[in-house]
Amino acid sequence: MTMCVQMIPLIKGFISGVIKMINHKLINCLNFEQKKLIGKLTQIREVEKDSIIFLEYDPADYVYYIKEGLIKVYKTSLEGSEKIFTIYPENSFIALGVLFNEPHEYPASAAAISDGTVYALPRKELEQAIINDPKASKAWLGFMNNRLLRVQSMLSDEIFASGTERLKKLLRYFKQNTEYKEDNESLSYRIPINKQDMAELLSIRRETLSRILSSLKKEGVCVFKGKNVTIDNDWLYSDEGV
């Protein structure tokens, strides 16, 4: 009896998570039978901070939906150094690049940077569902094109934007995907990664990031205390749209 009672929250959480996933525009564009099949075959995986979701070159049997938590996608060099490409928040899909691409292997690794929950969707069945529905094919193609444009924008920033400009965009991204406190002049929240990871995301050296943060602190526009940051609102959005 106790086991049944303990399972109820887990079952309810799984059902609510699947409903949220199915309501995502990429899944919602599928027909009822396709959504029913995908939901039935989806696996729930509770992940702890630093746990591996998949490794580069592993067989890509699943794509993943993030119900809760943050996931980083990265590559590791032969020397063991790590390069983070991006961080995905909840309600995001990861590993979509393996769809319709042979060999079906993950092109990078993924790991949790916080405790959370991910859903593993079977790649083959998802591919078939997309192929069989012209509406779904158009929706998925549009989504992948938009993601490619974001990657191109990131590469452009690495070439043309200063370290401070890239930091500002990263701070805006974290603000959009975390809880924060805000008053008329500033906002504060907790960064989910350490400064070394931030430097890797910004493609700058750790020492360079330290100099940037020191300069911003003197200006009074961005002050870190551990992983907690307080930011001047006007500064954070001063170049938005540029």
N, C-alpha and C positions, 0 to 999 in steps of 0.2 A: 504493500500500500504506500509506504514511504517513497519507494522508487518511482511509482506512478506519479505521485504528487511532485517530486523533484523534476520529472521529465516534462511536466506541463509548461513551465516557462520556456524551456528549450524548444519545445514543439511550437509554441506560440511565436517565439522569436524567429524561428525558421520560416514559418508561414508568412509572418509580416515582412520578413526580409525578401522572400521570394516574390511577394506581391509588389514590393517596392521595385525590385529588379524588373519584373514583368511590365511595370508601368514606365520604365525607362524607354525613351523614344526608340532605341534600337531594337528592343524586344517587343514593344507595343505595336510596332509596324507588322509583325508576323500575324498570321491568321490564328484563330482560336486553337485548332488542333496542333499547330506547330508550337504555340506557347505552352500548351498542355504537356506536350512531349518534352520540351526543354526543361520545364519546371519539374517534371517527374524524374529526369535523369541528372538534375543538378545536385552536386554534393556540397554540403556545408563543411567548412573547415575553420575551426577556431585557431587563431595564430597568436603567438606571444611575440613581444618585442625581440627583434633580431633573428626571428625564425625565417628559414628559407621557404619561399613559395615555389620557385623553380630555379634551376641553374642553366646557364648558357650551354647550348647543345643538347640539353635533355630532350627526349621525344615530346613534341608539343601536342599532347592529347586533349588539352583543355585550354580554354580562355577563361579569364577570371573577372568576376564582378566584386567590387569592394563594398561590402555592406557597412562595415565600421572600421575605422583606423586609417593609417597612412602606409602606403607601400612605395618603396624606392625601386627604381630600375637602374641597373648598373652593370659595368663590365670590370673584370679583374685582369690586370696585366700578368705576364709570366713572372714578373718580380713580386707579385702579390699586392701591388697598389690598386686601389679601387677608384673608379671614376663613375660618379652618379650622373645619370642623364636627366632624370626627372623624378618628381614625387607626385603620386596620384592620391587624391583624397577619396573619401567615401562617395558612393554613387558613381564611380568610374569603372570603366572596363580596361583591363590590361592584357597584353599579349595578343592584341587583335592582328598584329602583323603576321601571325602564323597562318591566318585564314587564307586558303587558296594558294599558299606558297610552299613549294617543295624545295628541299626536303623539309618535312614538318618538324623543325627543331626551333627551340627558343633562341633568338639572336642575342639575348642578354639575360642576366640573372635578375631576380626580384626577391626582395626581403621586406619583412615588416619593420617599420621604425616605431611602431606602437602596438600595443595589444589590439586585437580586432577580430573581424570575421570576414572571410571571403567565400564566395560561391564559385565552384568549378563547373563550367558549362562544357559539355562534350563537343569537341571541335567538329567532328565529322557530321553529327546531327545538325549542328548550327549552320555549317556550310550548306547542307542540303536544304535546310529551311530557307536560307537566303536565296539560293538558286531558284527554288520553286515558286518564288513570289516576286514579280517584277517591282511591286511597291517597296518590298523589303530591300531588294537589290539596290534600288535608287537611294533609299535612306542610308544604307550602309556605305555605299560609294561616296555619298556626300559627306558623311561623318569622317570617313578615312581621309578624304581630300582636305577637310578642315584641320584634321590633326596634322597632316603633312605640312600645311601652311604654318601651323604653330611651330613645328620643328624648324622650318625655314626661317621664321622670325627669330627663334632662339639662336640659330647659327649667325644670322645677321647681327644680332646684339653682341655676340662674342667678338665679331670683327670690328663693329663701328661704335658700340656703346661703351661708355666708361664703366669701371667697376662700380662706381657709386650709382650710376643709372641702372645697372643690372641688379644691384642690391635693392634699390627702391622697388623695382618690379617684383622681386622675390618677396619682399615684405608685404606688398599689396596682395600677392597670391596667398600667402599664409593668413593674412587678415580675412580673406574671403572664405577660408576653409577652417577657421577655428573660432572659438568664443573669445570675445574681446570686450573691454570696457572703454567707453568713449565719453568725453565731455566736449565742451565747445572748442577747445584748442588742441587736444591731444587724445591719443588712444593707447591702450596697453593690452598686451596679450603675451602668451607663452609660445616661443618658437619650438617646434617639435623635434628639431635636430640640433646637433652641436655646431660650433663654429667651423670645425674642420670640414664637416659635411656641407656647410654653407659655402665655404670657399670652393669646394669641388663643384657644386652646382653652378657657381658663378664663373668657373674656369679661371680662378686667380689663386695665387699662393696664400697660404694661411697668414703670412706676415703682411701681405698687402691688405687683406681684409682687416687685420688689426689696426693698420694705419688709417684705413677709411673710417672705421668705427671710432677711433680716437679723435679724428678730425670732426666727425659729426657730433660727438659728445661735447666737444669744446663749443660747437655752434649751438648746442642745446636742442637739436632737432631729432636726435635718435640716440637713446641711452639704453645700453644693455646692463642688466644685473643678472648674471648667469644666463639662463634661457629666457628670462623675462625682459621685454623690451617696451619702452615708452617712446612714442613717435609723435612729432608735430604733424597735425593733419595737413596744414598748408604745404609743408615740405613734401609729404608723402605723395600728394596728388599734383604737385607743381608742374610736372611734365607730362601728365596724362593726355594721351591723344597726339603727342608729338611724334 
